[in-house]
């Protein structure tokens, strides 16, 4: 993980950590801020990312309103479950909307079905880790931005630091429209000869 120019590396064992450190020394300081360079230095059989990390400050936050009302639902609402079931397993896992425990902000289509949902999990350090999911037929219409905006506002109201983790470029654009500022990236790898769980870089 790289945040504000600093690189944080975690590994499942001391041996793996030593190996990663040797590889990263070969990259040099100029390449440590580049996820492509880091990935190239560490031969991996499984890679997740990079994911870009953006955060919102009250002074920079830009509230966004769409042309559809946004309402709040309990996380166990059937409409939310139906949205998660309608998307691919990859999209559901990436969004983690089904892991939310607090109120979820949602937008419905003309038929009353939930087509976009957003909320956040409270992480250590008063971080509000945001989750957003839009049904595939409803994408590209600005629903993610308009539905996520009240979730960001609620996190700020509670004195939390909203965090947006995005891999796809459209998700990064949704964060930018609300004034969230990218501070770094996260990259997770499982090395070629490592049977242990994936180490995060």
N, C-alpha and C positions, 0 to 999 in steps of 0.2 A: 504494500500500500504506500502510495506517495501522497503526502498532503503538504501543501505550501513549500514544496522543495525538499522536504525531509522524507526519507524512505524508511518504512517500518516493515520488517520481515519477521514472520513467525514460521516455525517448523515443528514437526511432531517429535523430533529427537535431536540430541546434541550433534550426532553424526551428520544428520541431514542439514542442520544449521551450518556446520562447518563447511560442508560441500557447497551449499548455496553461497556462503560468504566468499569462498574461493572463486566461484563463477562470476559473482558480481564485481569482485575486485578487477577482473579482466575487462569488464565493461567500461570501467572508468567513471569518474564523477560526472562527466558530461552526458553519459548515457543512462544514468540511474533515473532520470526523470522521464524516460521514454519507455512505455510499456512494451513496444516492439523490440527494443534493444534488450530489455530484461528477459523477455520471453526467448529471444534468440540465444541468450547465454545459458539458458537452463533447459536441456533436453527433457521434454515432458511427454507423457502418453495421454494426458488429459489436461485441458486448459479451459478455464472459465474466465471470460473477460477479455480485454479490460472493461471495467465498469467505471464510469466517471462519477465522482462525488461532488454534489453541489449543496450549498447551504443558503439559508435565508436569514437575513437580518431585518429587523423591523423597519429600518430606514430605507432599505432597498426593495422591500416586498411590494409587488404590483398586483393588487387584487384584480381578478378577471371575472367578468360575469358573461354568461352565455345567454342564448335566447330560450333556454328551457329552465324550469325551476330545479333547484337542487334541494333534496330533502335528506333527513337523517334517519338511518335505520339501525336497529340493534344488529350486532355482528352475526347473530344466528337467524336472521330473517331469511325466509324461503326464497325471496327474490334475489338476494345476494348469492345464495347457494346455486340458484339456477344460472346466474351469470357465470360463475366459476365452472360449472359443469358444461357450459356451452363453448368454452374456449379450449384451446389445445392444452395438454398437460404441461408443455414447456411454458406457455404464457401464464398459466395459473401459478406455476412454481416460481417464475420470475417475479410476478407481482406480489405473491404472498398475501393476497387480499383475504384468503380464507384463514389466515393466522391472526387477523385483527381481533382485539378484545374490547375496544371501545366503540363508540358510535361510528358508523360509516356514512359518508356522504355519497349520495347516489343521484343519477339522472335516469329518467325513464323515457322510453319511446312512446309513440302515439298509442300503442296498444297497452301501455302500462307496465311493460317488462323493463327490468333494470338493465341498462345497456352500458353504464359506466359507474364505477365505484372507486372511492378513495378514502383513505384513513391513515392512521399512523400507529406504530408501536412505540412505547416509551422505552428507550434504551438507557444504559448507565450514562452518567454525565449529563442528564437532562436533555438527551437527544431524542427528537421525534423522528423516527425512521419511517418515511412515507411509502405507502403502497397505492398503486393506481392500476386499474384494469378496465379496458374498454372492449366490448364485444366486437368481433372482427368486422361485421357489416357496418358498424357505426363509427369506424375509425376515419380519421381525416376530416372531421367536422368540428374540431375544437372542443369536443366534450371532455377530454382528459384534462385540459387546462381549466375549464370552467368548473369541473367537478372537484379537482384537486385544490383549487384556490381556497375554498372554505376550510379544507383540512389544514392547509398551511396557516391560514389565519387563526384557526383554533389552537394550533400548536404554539403560535406566537402569543396568543392570549393567555395561555397557561405558563408562559415564561420558559418555553422549551426552544431548542435549536432545531428547526426543521432540516432534515437531511434527505436529499434525493439521490438515489443510486440508479444510474441509467447506463445500459449497454447500447440499445438502438439509438440512432441519431434522432428519430422523432421524439423519443422520450427526453433527450437532452434539450430539444427545442421547447418542449412543454415547460421544463424547469426554467429555461432562460426567459420565457415570456412572463414569468411571475417574478423575475428579478433575483432568482437564485443564482449564486455565483459559484462556478466550478473552482474547487480548491485542490483537486487531486484525482487519483484513480486507484482502483483495486484490481489485482490480478491474482488468480488462484491456479496453482499447478500441482499435478501429481507427477513426480519425477520418474524416469524410466525404470530404475531398479528399486523403487520405494514402494513397499506394500502397505505402508502406513497411510492414514488419512491424508488427504490433500493438504499441502502447506500453503499458506496465503502469503503473497508478496504484495 
